[in-house]
Structures are given as C-alpha cells and as structure tokens.
Amino acid sequence: MAERNMVNLTITMTKEERKALKQIALDKDMTVSALLREWLKEYQIQEGAEKNGYYSADFV
C-alpha cells in the first residue's frame, strides 16, 4: 500500500452497532478501517455511476 496521510476518525454509535461492525470486518478477514475504506470506494463508484445515468441494479 502506498504511503498516505492518515487521520483518526471518531464516530458515535451504539454498542450493538460497534459489535456488528467489528463482526462484519472479522467475517471478511479485514480491519474495520479497511472495511470502511472499501465501503467508501464502492459508494463513490455507485454515486458516480448514478450521476452518469446508471443505477446499482445495472451492476448486479
């Protein structure tokens, strides 16, 4: 991975949400940070596609 300027992010969530987030990351064998970066990348791709007239159903 290329060197990047990293920042810490603080979010507020319930204990149940935190547990679910950690479990999802564990199930995918990745860190919570990596899971959030993956989600952000997918979200940006989807949003870009929708702005260009495509919808998420087009990618299924």
Secondary structure by P-SEA (a helix, b strand, c coil): ccccbbbbbbbbbcaaaaaaaaaaaaaacccaaaaaaaaaaaaaaaaaaaaacccccccc
